[in-house]
Amino acid sequence: MRGGKIEPMPTTPIEADVHKHLRYNILVNLLDGAYFGLGMGFGSFTTIVTLFVTRLTSSAILIGLIPAIHAAGWQLPQLFTAGWVSRQRRYKPMVVWLTTQERIPFLGLAAIAWFLPALGNRAALVLTFAMLVWQGMGAGITANAWQSMVAKIIPPESRGSFFGAQAALANIMMSVGAVLAGYLLDRVNFSFNFAACFLLTVFFMGLSLLVVALTREPEDREKIITQEKHGFWRTSAEILRHDRNFDWFLVVRIMSFFATMGFSFYIVYVLRQFHIAMVTAGFLTATLAIASTAANAIMGWTGDRLGHRSMLVVGAGALSLSALIAWAAPSFGWFYLVVALAGFANASIWTTGMAMTVEFGTEEQRPIYIGLSNTLTAPAAIVGPLIGGWIADTAGFHATFITSAALGAATVLILLTFLRDPRLVRQGTE
């Protein structure tokens, strides 16, 4: 019994192995999250990369592309790797091999920043976006295997708590990295300050890779692996045709990505509107990370007990309120609350979204559900920030923020009306 909840006894050799190494695997993968988060504090797409690009261009559309590339790169490849992933008896070798492709591009960003005076803004901008595409796609080709590995080594009754705890720890360390990055940007000459930040990102992401390689994952010798080439696509079509609850989950994720279009422009807006210092941007990032830490811990634990759909509702409400306050904020101080609410929204979209995705289907179907959940919603992750940037360029940032608020409210309505929690449905409690 843990936390007043009786844990089910293992019934298969795989489950017995999972429970035997559970504490060890939780510790190892929490450390992975800590090092990864610390690295991302120095290379945050929300602030550090965005600030670097703003020194190269003033286009709101290009600035909006930064989170779009990251989100779409994470999501788009996952369905196309799902068939490959589903045929693995152990996921870890694939994870360790592929994840190098989401880490190496930060070394490229460091080189671009270091040689910026020789490259010039135009060439540096093209190379920067090439690195961002590489990094995003590298994360995406790893994502399905990583989620499948975590779902395999963490029992269902603990997945939400684990995803929440890992994300919370990552965000704590991200806040540390963000504050230190803010001081680096403020005290070291441009563009060497950004080069230093990106090099530190590479260093800590390297430590993260070493740690995740220590995961103990049992080989699944009982798993039935189909060799039929068209079986994967047939199963995907059947899921979309017959699992209506999953279809509504896809609608919610698509709406959420459109609703976050305003998030991409918070830092740029306060820099232009209120003329804050670079170090203050670091404190804003730290606020976002601290809020995300609390949100991930609370939502993961609560979602395991009350259902993850309720956490999606909370997140969509926070999303709408964040954009509404940004639209109405009379002074810079309000943006600490704005980014804090954005942290809760992001935790709901990403962490709760992952925890809920792996609740659909069987062990054999899980990589397909993961792929569908991410690849089919990737266009929204790309188009949403671009639409936000177009609105900002043509009608101003305030128009982008109020559009986000309205879409967030619509997402809440869809959640309350149509979507049911898959785990609670399976248990017969909803």
Secondary structure per residue as TSV (DSSP state, phi and psi in degrees):
chain	resnum	aa	ss	phi	psi
A	1	M	-	360.0	134.4
A	2	R	B	-136.8	124.8
A	3	G	T	63.9	29.6
A	4	G	T	79.6	7.5
A	5	K	B	-117.8	128.5
A	6	I	-	-76.9	125.5
A	7	E	-	-87.4	137.6
A	8	P	-	-66.4	143.6
A	9	M	-	-75.3	144.4
A	10	P	-	-63.3	139.7
A	11	T	-	-117.4	-9.5
A	12	T	S	-130.8	162.0
A	13	P	H	-58.3	-36.9
A	14	I	H	-63.3	-46.8
A	15	E	H	-63.5	-37.6
A	16	A	H	-63.7	-42.1
A	17	D	H	-65.9	-40.3
A	18	V	H	-60.4	-46.9
A	19	H	H	-68.0	-32.7
A	20	K	H	-62.0	-41.3
A	21	H	T	-104.6	13.9
A	22	L	H	-60.9	-50.3
A	23	R	H	-60.6	-43.3
A	24	Y	H	-61.7	-48.1
A	25	N	H	-65.2	-36.0
A	26	I	H	-62.8	-45.9
A	27	L	H	-61.3	-47.6
A	28	V	H	-61.5	-44.8
A	29	N	H	-77.2	-23.0
A	30	L	H	-68.9	-39.6
A	31	L	H	-64.4	-38.1
A	32	D	H	-56.2	-47.5
A	33	G	H	-62.3	-37.7
A	34	A	H	-64.7	-48.9
A	35	Y	H	-67.1	-39.6
A	36	F	H	-62.7	-43.8
A	37	G	H	-63.8	-41.9
A	38	L	H	-61.1	-42.4
A	39	G	H	-62.5	-41.9
A	40	M	H	-70.8	-20.5
A	41	G	H	-62.6	-36.2
A	42	F	H	-82.5	-16.3
A	43	G	S	-129.2	34.4
A	44	S	-	-59.3	131.3
A	45	F	T	-69.3	-29.8
A	46	T	T	-69.4	-37.7
A	47	T	T	-119.9	-61.9
A	48	I	H	-62.9	-52.9
A	49	V	H	-64.4	-41.4
A	50	T	H	-60.9	-44.6
A	51	L	H	-63.5	-38.1
A	52	F	H	-63.5	-44.4
A	53	V	H	-67.5	-34.5
A	54	T	H	-65.2	-19.9
A	55	R	T	-80.1	-10.8
A	56	L	T	-106.7	-25.0
A	57	T	-	-154.0	156.0
A	58	S	-	-106.8	4.4
A	59	S	-	-71.4	121.4
A	60	A	H	-67.3	-30.7
A	61	I	H	-65.6	-44.5
A	62	L	H	-66.3	-37.7
A	63	I	H	-63.9	-40.3
A	64	G	H	-65.3	-22.7
A	65	L	H	-67.8	-24.8
A	66	I	H	-60.1	-58.5
A	67	P	H	-67.8	-27.7
A	68	A	H	-64.5	-44.8
A	69	I	H	-63.4	-42.8
A	70	H	H	-63.8	-48.7
A	71	A	H	-66.8	-45.2
A	72	A	H	-67.7	-37.8
A	73	G	H	-63.1	-37.7
A	74	W	H	-65.7	-39.0
A	75	Q	H	-90.5	-44.2
A	76	L	T	-57.1	-43.6
A	77	P	T	-76.5	-9.5
A	78	Q	H	-67.0	-35.1
A	79	L	H	-69.2	-35.4
A	80	F	H	-75.1	-19.9
A	81	T	H	-96.7	-6.1
A	82	A	H	-62.5	-41.6
A	83	G	H	-62.7	-41.7
A	84	W	H	-63.1	-47.3
A	85	V	H	-62.9	-42.1
A	86	S	H	-64.4	-17.2
A	87	R	T	-93.4	3.6
A	88	Q	-	-88.2	137.8
A	89	R	S	-89.5	-21.1
A	90	R	-	-135.9	131.8
A	91	Y	S	-90.7	-25.2
A	92	K	H	-58.3	-44.7
A	93	P	H	-56.5	-38.7
A	94	M	H	-66.1	-42.2
A	95	V	H	-60.3	-49.5
A	96	V	H	-63.5	-39.7
A	97	W	H	-70.0	-46.2
A	98	L	H	-76.5	-31.4
A	99	T	G	-68.3	-14.2
A	100	T	G	-60.8	-27.1
A	101	Q	G	-75.1	-12.7
A	102	E	G	-98.6	-2.3
A	103	R	T	-107.2	-41.4
A	104	I	T	-58.4	-38.0
A	105	P	H	-58.5	-24.6
A	106	F	H	-66.9	-27.3
A	107	L	H	-66.2	-37.3
A	108	G	H	-63.6	-41.1
A	109	L	H	-63.2	-38.4
A	110	A	H	-62.9	-41.7
A	111	A	H	-65.6	-39.7
A	112	I	H	-61.7	-45.5
A	113	A	H	-64.4	-41.3
A	114	W	H	-64.5	-41.5
A	115	F	T	-98.2	15.7
A	116	L	H	-54.5	-44.2
A	117	P	H	-57.6	-34.3
A	118	A	H	-81.7	-32.5
A	119	L	H	-75.2	-41.0
A	120	G	-	86.6	158.1
A	121	N	H	-62.5	-41.8
A	122	R	H	-65.1	-49.5
A	123	A	H	-64.8	-40.1
A	124	A	H	-63.3	-37.8
A	125	L	H	-65.1	-44.2
A	126	V	H	-62.4	-46.5
A	127	L	H	-65.7	-36.8
A	128	T	H	-61.8	-46.0
A	129	F	H	-69.2	-30.0
A	130	A	H	-63.9	-41.8
A	131	M	H	-65.3	-38.4
A	132	L	H	-65.9	-39.2
A	133	V	H	-64.5	-45.2
A	134	W	H	-58.8	-46.9
A	135	Q	H	-63.8	-44.6
A	136	G	H	-63.7	-44.7
A	137	M	H	-67.7	-35.1
A	138	G	H	-62.2	-41.1
A	139	A	H	-65.3	-38.1
A	140	G	H	-68.4	-40.0
A	141	I	H	-72.4	-17.9
A	142	T	H	-88.6	-27.8
A	143	A	H	-61.1	-43.8
A	144	N	H	-65.3	-45.2
A	145	A	H	-63.5	-40.7
A	146	W	H	-65.5	-46.3
A	147	Q	H	-62.8	-38.4
A	148	S	H	-66.4	-38.7
A	149	M	H	-63.5	-46.6
A	150	V	H	-63.3	-43.2
A	151	A	H	-62.7	-28.0
A	152	K	H	-78.3	-39.8
A	153	I	H	-92.2	-9.0
A	154	I	S	-115.7	122.9
A	155	P	-	-61.0	153.4
A	156	P	G	-55.4	-37.9
A	157	E	G	-72.5	-6.2
A	158	S	G	-121.3	-0.3
A	159	R	H	-65.7	-44.8
A	160	G	H	-60.7	-43.1
A	161	S	H	-63.5	-40.8
A	162	F	H	-66.1	-51.0
A	163	F	H	-56.5	-40.8
A	164	G	H	-66.5	-44.8
A	165	A	H	-65.9	-41.5
A	166	Q	H	-63.9	-44.7
A	167	A	H	-66.0	-36.8
A	168	A	H	-63.8	-46.2
A	169	L	H	-64.1	-40.6
A	170	A	H	-59.9	-39.3
A	171	N	H	-74.6	-32.1
A	172	I	H	-59.7	-48.7
A	173	M	H	-69.0	-32.1
A	174	M	H	-63.6	-37.4
A	175	S	H	-65.0	-38.3
A	176	V	H	-62.5	-48.8
A	177	G	H	-61.8	-37.2
A	178	A	H	-65.7	-42.4
A	179	V	H	-64.8	-45.1
A	180	L	H	-63.3	-38.4
A	181	A	H	-63.6	-38.0
A	182	G	H	-60.0	-41.6
A	183	Y	H	-68.4	-38.5
A	184	L	H	-60.5	-45.5
A	185	L	H	-64.4	-32.8
A	186	D	H	-79.8	-30.6
A	187	R	H	-110.7	-13.4
A	188	V	S	-107.2	143.2
A	189	N	-	-61.8	141.8
A	190	F	T	-69.1	138.7
A	191	S	T	-102.3	10.1
A	192	F	H	-68.0	-23.5
A	193	N	H	-64.6	-41.8
A	194	F	H	-70.5	-36.8
A	195	A	H	-59.6	-42.2
A	196	A	H	-63.4	-42.0
A	197	C	H	-60.9	-45.9
A	198	F	H	-68.9	-34.1
A	199	L	H	-65.9	-39.5
A	200	L	H	-65.4	-34.7
A	201	T	H	-59.5	-46.4
A	202	V	H	-60.7	-43.1
A	203	F	H	-61.1	-50.5
A	204	F	H	-73.1	-31.0
A	205	M	H	-68.0	-30.6
A	206	G	H	-64.7	-41.3
A	207	L	H	-62.4	-39.7
A	208	S	H	-59.7	-42.8
A	209	L	H	-62.8	-43.0
A	210	L	H	-61.4	-38.3
A	211	V	H	-72.1	-45.4
A	212	V	H	-63.6	-25.6
A	213	A	T	-68.0	-13.7
A	214	L	T	-85.3	-4.7
A	215	T	-	-56.7	137.6
A	216	R	-	-101.2	105.0
A	217	E	-	-115.4	124.1
A	218	P	-	-71.8	150.5
A	219	E	-	-81.9	130.1
A	220	D	-	-91.1	95.3
A	221	R	S	-82.7	-13.7
A	222	E	S	-94.4	-7.7
A	223	K	-	-65.7	132.3
A	224	I	-	-86.5	117.9
A	225	I	-	-110.9	116.3
A	226	T	-	-84.1	139.8
A	227	Q	-	-100.1	1.2
A	228	E	-	-70.3	120.0
A	229	K	T	-64.5	-35.3
A	230	H	T	-91.8	-4.5
A	231	G	H	-63.5	-36.9
A	232	F	H	-62.4	-47.9
A	233	W	H	-70.4	-33.4
A	234	R	H	-65.3	-43.1
A	235	T	H	-63.0	-40.0
A	236	S	H	-60.0	-45.3
A	237	A	H	-64.7	-39.2
A	238	E	H	-65.7	-38.6
A	239	I	H	-61.3	-47.7
A	240	L	H	-66.4	-29.7
A	241	R	H	-80.5	-34.2
A	242	H	H	-109.8	-25.5
A	243	D	-	-93.5	85.0
A	244	R	H	-65.7	-33.8
A	245	N	H	-64.2	-40.0
A	246	F	H	-66.0	-36.0
A	247	D	H	-59.5	-42.0
A	248	W	H	-68.3	-32.8
A	249	F	H	-62.0	-40.9
A	250	L	H	-62.8	-40.8
A	251	V	H	-61.1	-43.1
A	252	V	H	-61.4	-44.4
A	253	R	H	-65.0	-39.7
A	254	I	H	-63.7	-45.7
A	255	M	H	-61.2	-39.3
A	256	S	H	-62.5	-42.0
A	257	F	H	-67.5	-36.9
A	258	F	H	-66.6	-37.1
A	259	A	H	-69.0	-25.3
A	260	T	G	-85.9	10.9
A	261	M	G	-56.1	-28.6
A	262	G	G	-76.6	-22.5
A	263	F	G	-59.6	-33.4
A	264	S	G	-63.0	-19.6
A	265	F	G	-114.2	5.7
A	266	Y	H	-60.2	-50.6
A	267	I	H	-65.1	-45.5
A	268	V	H	-62.1	-40.8
A	269	Y	H	-62.6	-47.6
A	270	V	H	-69.4	-31.3
A	271	L	H	-63.7	-42.2
A	272	R	H	-81.2	-37.1
A	273	Q	H	-81.7	-39.8
A	274	F	H	-115.3	-1.9
A	275	H	-	55.2	50.3
A	276	I	-	-78.6	160.0
A	277	A	-	-80.0	161.4
A	278	M	H	-58.8	-40.2
A	279	V	H	-63.8	-31.3
A	280	T	H	-67.3	-33.6
A	281	A	H	-61.5	-35.3
A	282	G	H	-64.3	-39.2
A	283	F	H	-67.4	-34.8
A	284	L	H	-63.5	-42.0
A	285	T	H	-62.8	-40.1
A	286	A	H	-63.1	-39.1
A	287	T	H	-61.7	-43.9
A	288	L	H	-59.5	-43.3
A	289	A	H	-67.2	-42.0
A	290	I	H	-64.3	-43.8
A	291	A	H	-62.9	-41.4
A	292	S	H	-64.4	-35.2
A	293	T	H	-59.6	-52.1
A	294	A	H	-62.3	-42.6
A	295	A	H	-64.2	-44.0
A	296	N	H	-64.3	-43.5
A	297	A	H	-64.4	-46.2
A	298	I	H	-68.2	-47.1
A	299	M	H	-69.3	-37.6
A	300	G	H	-63.5	-48.6
A	301	W	H	-66.7	-45.4
A	302	T	H	-68.3	-38.7
A	303	G	H	-62.4	-36.5
A	304	D	H	-63.0	-26.6
A	305	R	H	-101.2	-37.6
A	306	L	H	-107.8	-8.0
A	307	G	-	104.6	142.0
A	308	H	H	-78.1	-19.8
A	309	R	H	-61.6	-39.5
A	310	S	H	-61.2	-33.8
A	311	M	H	-72.6	-31.2
A	312	L	H	-65.1	-36.8
A	313	V	H	-63.9	-46.5
A	314	V	H	-59.6	-44.2
A	315	G	H	-64.2	-41.9
A	316	A	H	-66.2	-36.2
A	317	G	H	-64.9	-42.1
A	318	A	H	-64.0	-37.9
A	319	L	H	-58.9	-50.1
A	320	S	H	-63.1	-42.8
A	321	L	H	-67.5	-38.0
A	322	S	H	-59.0	-49.8
A	323	A	H	-66.0	-35.8
A	324	L	H	-66.0	-41.6
A	325	I	H	-67.4	-40.2
A	326	A	H	-59.4	-38.7
A	327	W	H	-64.4	-36.8
A	328	A	H	-100.1	-8.1
A	329	A	-	-59.4	124.5
A	330	P	-	-87.4	-12.9
A	331	S	S	-149.2	165.9
A	332	F	T	-62.0	-36.2
A	333	G	T	-53.4	-31.7
A	334	W	H	-63.3	-22.0
A	335	F	H	-75.4	-12.7
A	336	Y	H	-66.6	-39.5
A	337	L	H	-70.7	-38.2
A	338	V	H	-58.7	-50.0
A	339	V	H	-74.2	-27.6
A	340	A	H	-64.1	-45.3
A	341	L	H	-64.9	-34.9
A	342	A	H	-63.1	-34.4
A	343	G	H	-62.2	-41.8
A	344	F	H	-65.4	-39.9
A	345	A	H	-65.1	-44.3
A	346	N	H	-63.8	-39.2
A	347	A	I	-61.2	-39.3
A	348	S	I	-66.6	-46.6
A	349	I	I	-66.6	-45.4
A	350	W	I	-91.6	-58.6
A	351	T	I	-70.4	-51.7
A	352	T	I	-64.3	-36.5
A	353	G	H	-60.4	-43.1
A	354	M	H	-64.7	-44.8
A	355	A	H	-61.8	-36.8
A	356	M	H	-77.5	-35.2
A	357	T	H	-59.1	-44.3
A	358	V	T	-74.0	-3.0
A	359	E	T	-83.1	-16.2
A	360	F	S	-82.6	140.6
A	361	G	S	76.7	-174.0
A	362	T	-	-96.3	176.9
A	363	E	T	-57.3	-43.8
A	364	E	T	-68.6	-33.6
A	365	Q	T	-83.1	-16.7
A	366	R	H	-55.1	-48.3
A	367	P	H	-58.3	-31.1
A	368	I	H	-70.6	-44.4
A	369	Y	H	-60.5	-42.8
A	370	I	H	-60.8	-45.2
A	371	G	H	-63.0	-46.0
A	372	L	H	-61.7	-43.4
A	373	S	H	-60.5	-32.0
A	374	N	H	-99.3	-47.0
A	375	T	H	-66.6	-41.5
A	376	L	T	-71.0	-19.5
A	377	T	T	-98.3	-5.6
A	378	A	H	-59.1	-40.7
A	379	P	H	-55.9	-35.9
A	380	A	H	-65.9	-37.4
A	381	A	H	-65.5	-29.6
A	382	I	H	-80.2	-50.1
A	383	V	H	-73.2	-35.7
A	384	G	H	-54.0	-57.8
A	385	P	H	-62.8	-31.7
A	386	L	H	-66.0	-41.7
A	387	I	H	-63.2	-41.3
A	388	G	H	-60.4	-41.6
A	389	G	H	-66.3	-39.5
A	390	W	H	-63.9	-42.7
A	391	I	H	-62.8	-42.3
A	392	A	H	-63.8	-40.3
A	393	D	H	-69.0	-32.8
A	394	T	H	-97.0	-33.7
A	395	A	H	-125.3	-3.8
A	396	G	-	101.1	160.8
A	397	F	H	-62.8	-33.7
A	398	H	H	-61.2	-35.9
A	399	A	H	-66.3	-38.2
A	400	T	H	-62.9	-44.2
A	401	F	H	-64.3	-42.8
A	402	I	H	-71.5	-30.8
A	403	T	H	-64.8	-42.2
A	404	S	H	-59.3	-44.3
A	405	A	H	-60.8	-42.4
A	406	A	H	-66.5	-41.8
A	407	L	H	-67.8	-34.7
A	408	G	H	-63.1	-42.0
A	409	A	H	-64.0	-38.6
A	410	A	H	-64.7	-35.5
A	411	T	H	-64.9	-41.1
A	412	V	H	-58.0	-44.0
A	413	L	H	-61.6	-43.7
A	414	I	H	-64.6	-42.2
A	415	L	H	-59.5	-45.9
A	416	L	H	-71.9	-26.1
A	417	T	H	-93.0	-39.8
A	418	F	T	-118.6	-35.2
A	419	L	-	-86.7	138.9
A	420	R	-	-117.1	150.8
A	421	D	-	-73.2	121.3
A	422	P	H	-63.6	-36.6
A	423	R	H	-68.7	-39.8
A	424	L	H	-69.6	-32.9
A	425	V	H	-64.2	-44.5
A	426	R	H	-63.8	-35.0
A	427	Q	H	-81.5	-8.0
A	428	G	T	76.8	20.6
A	429	T	-	-103.5	2.7
A	430	E	-	-138.6	360.0
